[in-house]
Amino acid sequence: MRPLVAIVMGSDSDWERMRPAAEELEGFGLGYRVEVASAHRSPDVVADLARRAEEQGLRVFIAGAGLAAHLAGVIAAHTTLPVIGVPLAAGALSGVDALYATVQMPPGVPVATVGIDAARNAGLLAAQILATADPDLRARLARQKAGLAEAVARKNRSLQASLAGGDKGAVGGD
């Protein structure tokens, strides 16, 4: 599979939290590559990766970083390709600092940001971006969303059956 998405992280220790993005991409048959590059310790590598991405066939970046979390913003500063930031939980603030650093980009340098440690959603968002030019991928994403809705309906039916059987528990309404 030709890589269309670059998953970049500041440290190899971030891989376990970023792996769900790769798994989502694999599930949709999308190629990706994984890189370790630090906005602070190897900024030239990050800039080169971002500048050369389009000529290498990449279409979307997913960037995961914790603490000061400037990786997604540095990538976005050097490319016009979409960048999805994944703030990673680390340090005393448990990822809130990374969330703020990733979501609060200056005008003209957008970074789409998912929740703290939400690499799975980043993989899905990358697939949705790529699906704008791929009707087959768009249909597979629609089937995936229908499956999510059916899972919720199944859980509701199970809960309702349990409640009808006398197990009222602590379930209440809004």
C-alpha positions as CSV (number, residue, x, y, z in Angstrom):
1,M,0.0,0.0,0.0
2,R,1.3,3.4,-0.9
3,P,1.5,5.6,2.2
4,L,-1.0,8.4,2.1
5,V,-0.8,9.3,5.8
6,A,2.3,10.1,7.9
7,I,2.0,9.3,11.6
8,V,4.6,11.4,13.3
9,M,5.4,11.4,17.0
10,G,7.9,13.2,19.2
11,S,9.3,10.0,20.7
12,D,9.2,6.3,20.1
13,S,7.6,5.9,23.6
14,D,4.5,7.5,22.1
15,W,3.9,4.6,19.7
16,E,1.6,2.6,21.9
17,R,-0.8,5.6,22.2
18,M,-0.5,6.4,18.5
19,R,-0.9,2.8,17.2
20,P,-4.7,3.1,17.2
21,A,-4.4,5.6,14.4
22,A,-2.5,3.1,12.3
23,E,-5.0,0.4,13.1
24,E,-7.9,2.5,11.9
25,L,-6.0,3.3,8.7
26,E,-5.2,-0.4,8.2
27,G,-8.9,-1.3,8.7
28,F,-9.8,1.0,5.8
29,G,-6.9,-0.4,3.6
30,L,-5.0,2.9,3.8
31,G,-1.3,3.0,3.7
32,Y,0.7,5.0,6.2
33,R,4.2,5.5,7.4
34,V,5.4,6.2,10.9
35,E,8.2,8.6,11.9
36,V,9.8,9.8,15.1
37,A,10.8,13.5,14.8
38,S,10.8,16.1,17.5
39,A,9.8,19.7,17.0
40,H,12.3,20.7,19.6
41,R,15.2,18.2,19.3
42,S,15.1,17.7,15.5
43,P,13.3,20.7,14.0
44,D,15.1,20.5,10.7
45,V,14.0,16.9,10.3
46,V,10.4,17.9,11.0
47,A,10.5,20.7,8.5
48,D,12.0,18.5,5.8
49,L,9.5,15.8,6.4
50,A,6.6,18.3,6.1
51,R,8.1,20.1,3.0
52,R,8.7,16.8,1.1
53,A,5.5,15.0,2.0
54,E,3.4,16.0,-1.0
55,E,6.0,15.0,-3.5
56,Q,6.2,11.6,-1.7
57,G,2.5,11.1,-2.2
58,L,1.4,11.8,1.4
59,R,-2.0,13.5,1.8
60,V,-2.5,13.9,5.6
61,F,-0.4,14.2,8.7
62,I,-1.2,12.8,12.1
63,A,1.1,14.3,14.7
64,G,1.2,13.1,18.4
65,A,3.1,14.9,21.1
66,G,2.8,15.6,24.8
67,L,3.8,18.4,27.1
68,A,4.6,21.5,25.0
69,A,3.3,19.6,22.0
70,H,4.5,21.9,19.2
71,L,5.0,19.0,16.6
72,A,1.6,19.4,14.8
73,G,2.1,23.2,14.6
74,V,5.6,22.9,13.2
75,I,4.5,20.5,10.6
76,A,1.5,22.7,9.7
77,A,3.9,25.7,9.3
78,H,5.8,23.8,6.6
79,T,3.0,22.2,4.5
80,T,-0.4,22.9,3.0
81,L,-1.5,19.3,3.7
82,P,-4.1,18.7,6.5
83,V,-2.5,18.1,9.9
84,I,-4.3,16.3,12.7
85,G,-2.9,16.8,16.2
86,V,-3.1,14.2,18.9
87,P,-2.3,15.7,22.3
88,L,-0.7,13.0,24.4
89,A,-1.1,12.7,28.2
90,A,2.2,13.3,30.0
91,G,3.6,15.2,32.9
92,A,1.9,17.0,35.7
93,L,-1.0,18.3,33.6
94,S,-1.9,14.9,32.1
95,G,-2.1,16.1,28.6
96,V,-4.1,19.4,29.2
97,D,-0.9,21.3,28.3
98,A,-0.5,19.3,25.1
99,L,-4.2,19.9,24.2
100,Y,-3.9,23.7,24.6
101,A,-0.6,23.7,22.7
102,T,-2.1,21.8,19.8
103,V,-5.5,23.4,19.6
104,Q,-4.4,27.1,20.1
105,M,-2.7,27.6,16.7
106,P,-2.2,31.2,15.3
107,P,-4.3,32.4,12.4
108,G,-3.2,31.0,9.1
109,V,-1.7,27.8,10.6
110,P,-4.6,25.4,11.2
111,V,-4.3,22.1,13.0
112,A,-7.3,19.8,13.4
113,T,-7.2,18.5,17.0
114,V,-8.7,15.4,18.5
115,G,-9.0,14.6,22.2
116,I,-6.1,13.7,24.6
117,D,-4.8,10.3,23.6
118,A,-7.5,10.0,20.9
119,A,-5.3,8.6,18.1
120,R,-8.1,6.3,16.9
121,N,-10.2,9.4,16.1
122,A,-7.2,10.9,14.3
123,G,-7.0,7.8,12.1
124,L,-10.7,8.1,11.4
125,L,-10.5,11.8,10.6
126,A,-7.6,11.1,8.2
127,A,-9.7,8.5,6.5
128,Q,-12.6,10.9,6.2
129,I,-10.4,13.6,4.7
130,L,-9.1,11.1,2.1
131,A,-12.7,9.9,1.5
132,T,-13.6,13.3,0.0
133,A,-11.8,12.2,-3.2
134,D,-12.6,8.4,-2.9
135,P,-16.3,7.3,-3.1
136,D,-15.5,3.7,-2.2
137,L,-13.7,4.8,1.0
138,R,-16.7,7.1,1.7
139,A,-19.0,4.1,1.5
140,R,-16.8,2.1,3.8
141,L,-16.9,4.9,6.3
142,A,-20.7,5.1,6.1
143,R,-20.9,1.4,6.8
144,Q,-18.6,1.8,9.8
145,K,-20.8,4.6,11.2
146,A,-23.9,2.5,10.6
147,G,-22.3,-0.3,12.6
148,L,-21.6,2.1,15.5
149,A,-25.3,3.1,15.5
150,E,-26.4,-0.5,15.4
151,A,-24.1,-1.3,18.4
152,V,-25.7,1.5,20.4
153,A,-29.2,0.3,19.4
154,R,-28.3,-3.3,20.5
155,K,-27.0,-2.1,23.8
156,N,-30.2,-0.1,24.3
157,R,-32.4,-3.1,23.5
158,S,-30.4,-5.2,26.0
159,L,-30.8,-2.6,28.7
160,Q,-34.5,-2.1,28.1
161,A,-35.0,-5.9,28.3
162,S,-33.1,-6.0,31.5
163,L,-35.2,-3.2,33.0
164,A,-38.4,-4.8,31.9
165,G,-37.3,-7.9,33.8
166,G,-37.3,-6.0,37.0
167,D,-33.7,-4.9,37.2
168,K,-34.3,-1.2,37.7
169,G,-30.8,-0.5,39.0
170,A,-29.6,3.0,39.1
171,V,-30.6,4.0,35.6
172,G,-32.3,7.3,35.3
173,G,-33.1,9.9,32.6
174,D,-31.8,13.4,32.1
